[in-house]
Structures are given as C-alpha cells and as structure tokens.
C-alpha cells in the first residue's frame, strides 16, 4: 500500500485554510483577528500564521480602527483585503437615473457617480452612458481595469436567469429581449452579471443596512415600479427562472384595469409612480416626479400629496400581507422614493398588512424603512460581486496571487 504524503496533506489543508480566510474577509470586510478566528473556526495561532503570509504578499493589510475604540484604550487593529487585491463595479439603471460605484474587496466605496437620464431613454444609449461613467469612476478610484473582478448591473425589470434576457420593459421601454450582460461586457471588456434592482437593494440592506443580522427578510422597492427582493438563509432567493419578487404585479383588485403585463388590478396600477402622478394631475399638474410628491407631503404638509401616498401605502400593505402569508419573513424593509415619506406611507402599509395577513405571521414581522436610501441598489451591486464572485469567473479570488 503506497505511503500517504503528510507534506501534501498539510499543504492542501494550509491552502484550504488560506482560502477560508480570504473568503471571510471578502464577505465581511474589515475584521479584528479574534473576529476572523471566530468566523472561520480556525485557531488564533493558525490565523496569525496565515495573516503573516498574506500580509507579506500584499494580499491583506492591517490598520487601526478608531470606531472600535474602547474607552481610553488603544484603537483595535483590523485586517482587510488590500486595495490591490481587486475591485468591484456596480451599475444601477433607473427610470430617471444612472449610478455607478467602484468598491474594493474591503467593502470600501472608492468612487461613486450619479447622472440623470431621460424618462424614455433608449437602451443602447443608456449602456453607452453607463460604460463611460464606469471608466470615469475607475479613473477617479485609481483602479486599473485588470483589477476589476466583476461588474453587477441592476435594472428595474425581471431578469430571466436562464436566458439572461430582460423579461419585461414596463419601466424601461426598449430594454426587453436584450442580452444586456453581453452588450455591457463588450463595452467594458469585463464580466457583467445583470440583476433585478430590488434584489440588489435586498443584498445591500441585508449586508450593511436595516437587514444586518437577519437571515430572512424581504426588501420592497417602492418607486416608479414596485418590486421585492427576498433573502432566505442569508442569500438571495431568485426562484426557478430568476423572477421571484415581482410584487408589483400582485393582483389587488380582481376587477381593476388591465395592466401592461396582461393582468387585471396589478399593484403598480394603484401604487406605482404613474398612478400617483396621475391621481394628482387635476390638483397638481405641475408635479412630474415622485420625489416632488414626497417633498410636498413630507416637508410642506400638502394634503393631496399626503393622501395619495397614504393610499399607496395601503395598497402596498395588501400585497405585503400576501408576501407575509407565503414567505413568513422576520423583517420587511421598505426602500425606494416612497420610503422617503416615512410614516405617511409606512403607517397605512402596516395597518393594511396587519388587517390582511395571518395573525401569527404578522405579529412576528417588522416593517421598517431602509437605511441606505437611494444608494441601496448601487451598493447592492458591489455586494453581489463580493458575495457571489463565481458569477464573474472569480471564484479563485486572489488565491492564485500567492505562491504555492
């Protein structure tokens, strides 16, 4: 019987432990050595040995962390993946805006750009604009293209994960049927993964916002359109084809008007951006954006704007009740422009949900506003690259940079 190589087995174990340290830092950002040991399950001695090697090769860096100061003692020392280890890029395309962010693998945003878009912009024009904005942001961040491990792109539309196609163009006319990932990848020379923007918002709030510490939650993006992102066991739940969370097309009135999707009485017909602006057309013909509606209601106590927002909250609450009954989440986080109205929207939303959902389920859930505001979706793109690097062919992240 051939002898087993102890050296080979130890080398494999060391490589596996090194990979575990790198992956833990990638998904958690800056950490103390003791926190890293707890998270990986490795001994403090093993962690110290591995970090010494990773620091020597420029993969990990060490710094003081003032936010961890305890009393008058020394600031805690944290370790994180070095700036040179790689970068993530996020593109968020909205009905009226385009946002780009560049972040490093230590969860730090290095550059962020926002520009307005015409309401009916063409898809190819939007992608050209996005590519230019990415190049500007990379230059501002001092990040070379070769350091980018992936680009996540969020769209306010269902994305078929089986085909990569935009499955609907209700919010972005002209985008349906396009292979957006391929188009953007050609423009940037980088791997691109396209995701529904509500899913990205859910990821960001789960990692750094109102959902931190919750393994199961739903994120509601209430804006021009209404969508939901679902987190189950700490990971995105996309469904069979990637279109889970299309709460905007939940029926709230069986005899209601016909939606562009072919259904009757969809939530978006009652609580989406077009519905709210339409309801205000007679009294406020000059109001053209949801941001202005929220501003008038929240800052100027305009009764008409407050009424349409409260009605929207009630309609969304009915749909959320169905979500509570089916998904039974621990926390529901509300983002998007309508969340900026605070309790004007959230109060009626909670009342409607409590009235329509199963009592045990609704008593166990909290409906809260997001804390990341309008940045949730673009930050969620960075989170997607950090937490799912295999989607960009980066599952061997930085490991190859270390000599065997």
C-alpha positions as CSV (number, residue, x, y, z in Angstrom):
1,X,0.0,0.0,0.0
2,X,1.6,3.4,-1.0
3,X,2.5,5.8,1.8
4,X,0.4,8.9,2.3
5,X,2.3,12.1,1.8
6,X,2.0,14.1,5.1
7,X,3.6,17.1,3.4
8,X,0.9,17.0,0.6
9,X,-1.9,16.7,3.1
10,X,-0.6,19.6,5.2
11,X,-0.2,21.8,2.0
12,X,-3.8,21.1,1.0
13,X,-5.0,22.0,4.5
14,X,-3.0,25.2,4.5
15,X,-4.3,26.1,1.1
16,X,-7.9,25.5,2.2
17,X,-7.5,27.5,5.4
18,X,-5.9,30.4,3.4
19,X,-8.8,30.3,1.0
20,X,-11.2,30.4,4.0
21,X,-9.5,33.4,5.5
22,X,-9.6,35.3,2.1
23,X,-13.3,34.4,1.5
24,X,-14.3,35.5,5.1
25,X,-12.5,38.9,4.6
26,X,-14.1,39.3,1.2
27,X,-17.6,38.8,2.6
28,X,-17.2,40.6,5.9
29,X,-14.8,43.5,5.1
30,X,-12.5,44.7,7.9
31,X,-12.3,42.4,10.9
32,X,-10.2,42.0,14.1
33,X,-8.0,38.9,14.3
34,X,-10.2,37.5,17.0
35,X,-13.4,38.0,15.0
36,X,-11.7,36.4,12.0
37,X,-10.8,33.4,14.1
38,X,-14.3,33.0,15.4
39,X,-15.8,33.4,11.9
40,X,-13.5,30.9,10.3
41,X,-13.3,28.4,13.2
42,X,-9.5,28.5,13.0
43,X,-7.2,28.9,16.0
44,X,-5.6,32.2,16.8
45,X,-2.2,30.7,16.1
46,X,-3.3,29.5,12.6
47,X,-4.9,32.8,11.8
48,X,-1.7,34.7,12.9
49,X,0.5,32.4,10.7
50,X,-1.8,32.8,7.6
51,X,-2.2,36.5,8.0
52,X,1.6,37.0,8.2
53,X,1.9,35.2,4.9
54,X,-0.9,37.1,3.3
55,X,0.4,40.5,4.5
56,X,3.9,39.7,3.2
57,X,2.4,39.0,-0.3
58,X,0.3,42.2,-0.2
59,X,-3.0,40.4,-0.2
60,X,-4.0,41.6,3.3
61,X,-3.3,44.8,5.0
62,X,-3.5,45.8,8.7
63,X,-4.7,49.1,10.1
64,X,-6.1,50.7,13.3
65,X,-9.9,51.0,13.5
66,X,-10.9,54.1,15.5
67,X,-14.6,53.1,15.6
68,X,-13.6,50.1,17.8
69,X,-12.0,52.3,20.5
70,X,-12.9,51.1,23.9
71,X,-12.9,53.8,26.5
72,X,-9.4,55.4,26.7
73,X,-7.7,52.2,25.4
74,X,-5.9,51.7,22.1
75,X,-7.9,51.5,18.9
76,X,-8.5,48.0,17.8
77,X,-6.3,46.7,14.9
78,X,-8.2,45.2,11.9
79,X,-7.2,43.3,8.9
80,X,-8.8,43.5,5.4
81,X,-8.1,42.6,1.9
82,X,-5.6,45.1,0.3
83,X,-6.7,47.6,-2.2
84,X,-4.6,45.8,-4.8
85,X,-6.4,42.5,-4.3
86,X,-9.2,43.5,-6.6
87,X,-12.2,45.8,-7.1
88,X,-15.9,45.5,-7.8
89,X,-18.1,47.7,-10.0
90,X,-21.8,48.4,-9.8
91,X,-24.2,50.0,-12.3
92,X,-27.7,51.0,-11.3
93,X,-30.1,52.0,-14.1
94,X,-33.3,53.6,-13.0
95,X,-36.2,55.1,-14.8
96,X,-34.6,58.5,-14.5
97,X,-31.1,58.0,-13.2
98,X,-27.9,56.2,-13.8
99,X,-25.5,55.4,-10.9
100,X,-22.1,53.8,-10.9
101,X,-19.9,52.8,-7.9
102,X,-16.5,51.3,-7.6
103,X,-15.5,49.5,-4.4
104,X,-12.6,47.4,-3.1
105,X,-12.7,44.0,-1.5
106,X,-12.6,45.5,2.0
107,X,-16.1,46.9,1.4
108,X,-15.0,50.5,0.9
109,X,-16.6,52.6,-1.8
110,X,-13.8,54.3,-3.8
111,X,-15.8,56.3,-6.3
112,X,-19.5,56.9,-7.0
113,X,-21.1,58.8,-9.8
114,X,-24.8,59.8,-10.4
115,X,-26.3,61.4,-13.5
116,X,-30.0,61.9,-14.6
117,X,-31.4,60.0,-17.5
118,X,-34.4,60.9,-19.8
119,X,-37.5,59.1,-18.7
120,X,-37.8,57.3,-22.1
121,X,-34.0,56.8,-22.8
122,X,-33.0,54.1,-25.3
123,X,-31.3,51.0,-24.0
124,X,-28.2,51.3,-26.2
125,X,-27.8,54.9,-25.3
126,X,-28.1,54.1,-21.6
127,X,-25.5,51.4,-21.9
128,X,-23.1,53.7,-23.7
129,X,-23.6,56.3,-21.0
130,X,-23.0,53.6,-18.3
131,X,-19.8,52.4,-19.9
132,X,-18.4,56.0,-20.0
133,X,-19.4,56.5,-16.4
134,X,-17.7,53.3,-15.3
135,X,-14.4,54.4,-17.0
136,X,-14.6,57.8,-15.2
137,X,-15.3,56.2,-11.8
138,X,-12.4,53.7,-12.3
139,X,-10.0,56.5,-13.1
140,X,-11.2,58.5,-10.1
141,X,-10.7,55.5,-7.8
142,X,-7.3,54.8,-9.3
143,X,-8.3,51.2,-10.2
144,X,-7.0,49.5,-13.3
145,X,-9.4,47.6,-15.5
146,X,-7.5,44.4,-14.9
147,X,-8.1,44.7,-11.1
148,X,-11.9,44.5,-11.6
149,X,-13.2,41.0,-10.7
150,X,-16.8,41.7,-11.9
151,X,-19.5,44.2,-12.8
152,X,-23.0,43.9,-11.4
153,X,-25.8,45.8,-13.3
154,X,-29.2,46.4,-11.8
155,X,-32.3,47.1,-13.8
156,X,-35.9,47.8,-12.6
157,X,-37.2,44.8,-14.5
158,X,-37.5,41.0,-14.1
159,X,-34.3,39.3,-15.4
160,X,-34.6,35.7,-16.7
161,X,-31.6,33.9,-15.2
162,X,-32.0,31.0,-17.7
163,X,-31.7,33.2,-20.8
164,X,-30.1,36.4,-19.5
165,X,-32.8,38.5,-21.1
166,X,-34.8,41.4,-19.7
167,X,-38.2,39.7,-19.4
168,X,-40.3,42.9,-19.3
169,X,-39.9,46.6,-20.3
170,X,-42.7,48.1,-18.2
171,X,-40.3,50.6,-16.6
172,X,-37.5,50.7,-19.2
173,X,-39.1,50.7,-22.7
174,X,-36.9,49.2,-25.3
175,X,-34.8,47.0,-22.9
176,X,-36.9,43.9,-23.2
177,X,-35.4,41.0,-25.1
178,X,-31.8,42.4,-24.9
179,X,-28.8,40.4,-23.8
180,X,-27.8,43.3,-21.6
181,X,-24.9,41.4,-19.9
182,X,-23.3,40.6,-23.2
183,X,-23.8,44.2,-24.5
184,X,-22.2,45.7,-21.4
185,X,-19.4,43.2,-21.3
186,X,-18.5,44.1,-24.9
187,X,-18.4,47.8,-24.0
188,X,-16.3,47.3,-20.8
189,X,-14.2,44.3,-21.6
190,X,-15.2,42.9,-18.2
191,X,-17.6,40.1,-17.0
192,X,-21.0,41.5,-16.3
193,X,-24.0,40.0,-14.4
194,X,-27.4,41.6,-14.7
195,X,-29.8,41.5,-11.7
196,X,-33.1,42.9,-10.8
197,X,-32.6,46.1,-8.8
198,X,-34.9,45.1,-5.9
199,X,-32.7,42.0,-5.4
200,X,-29.6,44.3,-5.2
201,X,-31.4,46.6,-2.7
202,X,-32.1,43.5,-0.6
203,X,-28.5,42.4,-0.7
204,X,-27.2,45.8,0.4
205,X,-29.7,46.3,3.2
206,X,-29.0,42.7,4.4
207,X,-25.3,43.3,4.4
208,X,-24.9,46.9,5.6
209,X,-28.4,48.3,6.4
210,X,-31.7,47.6,8.2
211,X,-31.4,43.9,7.5
212,X,-28.0,43.3,9.0
213,X,-28.2,40.3,11.3
214,X,-31.4,38.9,9.8
215,X,-31.1,35.7,7.7
216,X,-34.6,36.0,6.3
217,X,-36.1,39.3,5.0
218,X,-37.9,41.0,2.2
219,X,-36.9,44.3,0.6
220,X,-39.7,46.3,-1.0
221,X,-38.6,48.9,-3.6
222,X,-41.5,51.4,-3.9
223,X,-40.7,53.8,-6.7
224,X,-41.7,54.2,-10.4
225,X,-42.3,50.5,-10.2
226,X,-42.7,48.2,-7.2
227,X,-40.6,45.2,-6.7
228,X,-39.4,42.9,-3.9
229,X,-36.0,41.2,-3.2
230,X,-36.1,38.1,-1.0
231,X,-33.3,37.0,1.3
232,X,-33.5,33.4,2.6
233,X,-30.8,31.9,4.8
234,X,-28.7,34.9,4.2
235,X,-28.8,34.5,0.4
236,X,-30.8,35.9,-2.5
237,X,-33.9,33.8,-3.4
238,X,-34.4,34.2,-7.1
239,X,-36.9,31.5,-7.9
240,X,-36.7,29.0,-10.7
241,X,-36.2,31.5,-13.5
242,X,-34.9,34.4,-11.5
243,X,-38.2,36.4,-11.4
244,X,-39.2,35.9,-7.8
245,X,-40.3,39.0,-6.1
246,X,-42.5,40.6,-8.8
247,X,-44.8,42.0,-6.1
248,X,-45.8,44.9,-8.4
249,X,-47.9,42.5,-10.4
250,X,-49.7,41.1,-7.5
251,X,-53.5,41.5,-8.0
252,X,-55.0,43.9,-5.5
253,X,-58.3,44.4,-7.4
254,X,-59.6,41.5,-9.5
255,X,-61.9,43.8,-11.5
256,X,-59.4,46.5,-11.8
257,X,-57.9,48.0,-15.0
258,X,-55.8,45.9,-17.3
259,X,-52.0,46.2,-16.7
260,X,-49.4,46.1,-19.5
261,X,-48.5,42.7,-18.2
262,X,-52.0,41.5,-19.2
263,X,-53.2,41.0,-15.7
264,X,-56.0,43.0,-14.1
265,X,-55.7,45.2,-11.0
266,X,-51.9,44.9,-10.5
267,X,-50.4,46.8,-7.5
268,X,-48.4,49.1,-9.8
269,X,-51.7,50.4,-11.3
270,X,-52.6,51.7,-7.8
271,X,-49.3,52.5,-6.1
272,X,-46.7,52.9,-8.9
273,X,-45.2,56.2,-9.9
274,X,-47.5,56.7,-12.9
275,X,-50.6,56.0,-10.8
276,X,-49.7,58.5,-8.1
277,X,-48.8,61.3,-10.6
278,X,-52.0,60.5,-12.5
279,X,-54.1,60.9,-9.3
280,X,-52.5,64.3,-8.7
281,X,-52.9,65.5,-12.3
282,X,-56.0,67.7,-11.6
283,X,-54.8,69.3,-8.4
284,X,-51.1,69.4,-9.1
285,X,-50.5,69.4,-12.8
286,X,-47.0,70.8,-12.3
287,X,-45.8,67.8,-10.3
288,X,-43.8,65.5,-12.5
289,X,-41.7,63.3,-10.2
290,X,-42.3,61.1,-7.1
291,X,-39.5,63.0,-5.3
292,X,-41.6,66.1,-5.6
293,X,-44.7,64.4,-4.3
294,X,-42.8,63.1,-1.3
295,X,-41.3,66.5,-0.7
296,X,-44.7,68.3,-0.8
297,X,-46.2,65.8,1.6
298,X,-43.3,65.4,4.0
299,X,-42.0,68.9,4.1
300,X,-44.9,71.1,3.2
301,X,-47.8,69.1,4.6
302,X,-49.7,69.1,1.3
303,X,-52.9,67.2,1.9
304,X,-53.4,65.9,-1.6
305,X,-49.9,64.5,-1.8
306,X,-50.2,63.0,1.6
307,X,-53.4,61.3,0.6
308,X,-52.1,59.7,-2.5
309,X,-49.0,58.5,-0.6
310,X,-51.2,57.1,2.2
311,X,-53.4,55.3,-0.3
312,X,-50.3,53.9,-2.0
313,X,-49.1,52.6,1.4
314,X,-52.4,50.8,2.0
315,X,-52.3,49.1,-1.4
316,X,-48.8,48.0,-0.9
317,X,-49.7,46.7,2.5
318,X,-52.3,44.4,1.0
319,X,-49.7,43.0,-1.3
320,X,-47.2,42.7,1.6
321,X,-49.8,40.7,3.5
322,X,-49.8,38.1,0.8
323,X,-46.0,38.1,1.0
324,X,-46.1,37.6,4.7
325,X,-48.5,34.7,4.4
326,X,-46.4,33.0,1.8
327,X,-42.8,33.9,2.8
328,X,-43.2,34.5,6.6
329,X,-40.2,36.9,6.8
330,X,-38.8,38.2,10.0
331,X,-38.3,41.7,8.7
332,X,-39.7,43.7,5.7
333,X,-37.5,46.7,4.7
334,X,-39.1,49.4,2.5
335,X,-36.9,51.4,0.2
336,X,-37.3,53.5,-3.0
337,X,-38.6,57.0,-3.3
338,X,-41.9,56.3,-1.4
339,X,-39.9,55.3,1.7
340,X,-38.7,58.9,1.9
341,X,-42.3,59.8,3.0
342,X,-41.8,57.9,6.3
343,X,-44.9,57.1,8.3
344,X,-47.1,58.8,5.8
345,X,-46.6,55.6,3.7
346,X,-45.4,53.1,6.3
347,X,-48.3,53.7,8.8
348,X,-51.1,52.8,6.3
349,X,-48.9,50.0,5.0
350,X,-48.6,48.3,8.4
351,X,-52.4,48.7,9.1
352,X,-53.3,47.0,5.8
353,X,-50.8,44.2,6.3
354,X,-52.0,43.6,9.9
355,X,-55.6,43.5,8.7
356,X,-55.0,41.0,5.9
357,X,-52.1,38.7,7.0
358,X,-52.2,35.6,9.2
359,X,-52.0,36.8,12.8
360,X,-49.1,34.7,13.9
361,X,-47.0,35.7,10.9
362,X,-47.8,39.4,11.0
363,X,-47.0,39.6,14.8
364,X,-43.6,38.2,14.1
365,X,-42.6,40.6,11.3
366,X,-41.3,44.1,11.5
367,X,-41.9,46.6,8.7
368,X,-39.2,49.2,8.7
369,X,-37.7,51.8,6.4
370,X,-34.4,51.1,4.7
371,X,-31.3,53.0,6.0
372,X,-29.3,53.1,2.7
373,X,-31.8,55.4,0.9
374,X,-31.3,55.9,-2.8
375,X,-27.9,54.2,-2.7
376,X,-29.3,50.8,-1.8
377,X,-29.4,49.4,-5.3
378,X,-26.0,50.7,-6.4
379,X,-24.3,49.4,-3.2
380,X,-26.2,46.1,-3.7
381,X,-24.3,45.7,-7.0
382,X,-21.0,45.9,-5.1
383,X,-22.4,43.3,-2.6
384,X,-23.3,40.9,-5.4
385,X,-19.7,40.9,-6.7
386,X,-18.3,40.5,-3.2
387,X,-20.7,37.7,-2.1
388,X,-21.1,35.8,-5.4
389,X,-17.8,36.1,-7.2
390,X,-18.3,32.8,-9.1
391,X,-20.8,34.6,-11.3
392,X,-17.9,36.6,-12.7
393,X,-15.4,33.7,-13.0
394,X,-13.7,35.0,-9.9
395,X,-14.3,32.0,-7.5
396,X,-10.5,31.6,-7.2
397,X,-10.3,35.2,-6.0
398,X,-6.7,36.3,-5.2
399,X,-5.7,32.8,-4.2
400,X,-3.6,32.5,-7.4
401,X,-1.6,35.6,-6.3
402,X,0.0,33.6,-3.6
403,X,3.0,31.3,-4.4
404,X,2.3,27.6,-3.9
